[in-house]
Amino acid sequence: MAIRVNVDVMLAKRKMSVTELSERVGITMANISILKNGKAKAIRIDTLDKICRALDCQPGDILEYVPEEEKEEA
């Protein structure tokens, strides 16, 4: 998939734990881990909204487009 989810980067920038984000957003730590590890196939807009509110960021801070060629090189 050409979309990278940078939840881990934003968590580090905000000095927030997965547990704290889970509590603020209302989703399980397992689901946040799926997002962090790049295993998610989809994300609901309302979940993205809650994550952005909790991390005080924009969707573009969390979601990044990576062309397939770059992904294969990495």
Contacts in CASP RR format, 6 or more apart in sequence:
PFRMAT RR
TARGET T0000
AUTHOR 0000-0000-0000
METHOD contacts of the structure
MODEL  1
MAIRVNVDVMLAKRKMSVTELSERVGITMANISILKNGKAKAIRIDTLDK
ICRALDCQPGDILEYVPEEEKEEA
1 41 0 8 1.000
2 65 0 8 1.000
2 66 0 8 1.000
2 67 0 8 1.000
2 68 0 8 1.000
2 71 0 8 1.000
3 63 0 8 1.000
3 64 0 8 1.000
3 65 0 8 1.000
3 66 0 8 1.000
4 38 0 8 1.000
4 63 0 8 1.000
4 64 0 8 1.000
4 65 0 8 1.000
4 66 0 8 1.000
5 35 0 8 1.000
5 36 0 8 1.000
5 38 0 8 1.000
5 40 0 8 1.000
5 43 0 8 1.000
5 62 0 8 1.000
5 63 0 8 1.000
5 64 0 8 1.000
6 61 0 8 1.000
6 62 0 8 1.000
6 63 0 8 1.000
6 64 0 8 1.000
7 21 0 8 1.000
7 32 0 8 1.000
7 35 0 8 1.000
7 36 0 8 1.000
7 51 0 8 1.000
7 62 0 8 1.000
8 36 0 8 1.000
10 55 0 8 1.000
10 57 0 8 1.000
10 61 0 8 1.000
10 62 0 8 1.000
11 17 0 8 1.000
11 18 0 8 1.000
11 21 0 8 1.000
11 36 0 8 1.000
11 55 0 8 1.000
14 55 0 8 1.000
14 56 0 8 1.000
14 57 0 8 1.000
16 54 0 8 1.000
16 55 0 8 1.000
18 29 0 8 1.000
18 32 0 8 1.000
18 33 0 8 1.000
18 36 0 8 1.000
19 29 0 8 1.000
21 32 0 8 1.000
21 51 0 8 1.000
21 54 0 8 1.000
21 55 0 8 1.000
22 28 0 8 1.000
22 29 0 8 1.000
22 32 0 8 1.000
24 50 0 8 1.000
24 53 0 8 1.000
24 54 0 8 1.000
25 32 0 8 1.000
25 47 0 8 1.000
25 50 0 8 1.000
25 51 0 8 1.000
25 54 0 8 1.000
26 50 0 8 1.000
27 47 0 8 1.000
27 50 0 8 1.000
34 40 0 8 1.000
35 43 0 8 1.000
48 59 0 8 1.000
48 62 0 8 1.000
48 63 0 8 1.000
51 62 0 8 1.000
52 58 0 8 1.000
52 59 0 8 1.000
52 61 0 8 1.000
52 62 0 8 1.000
55 61 0 8 1.000
55 62 0 8 1.000
END
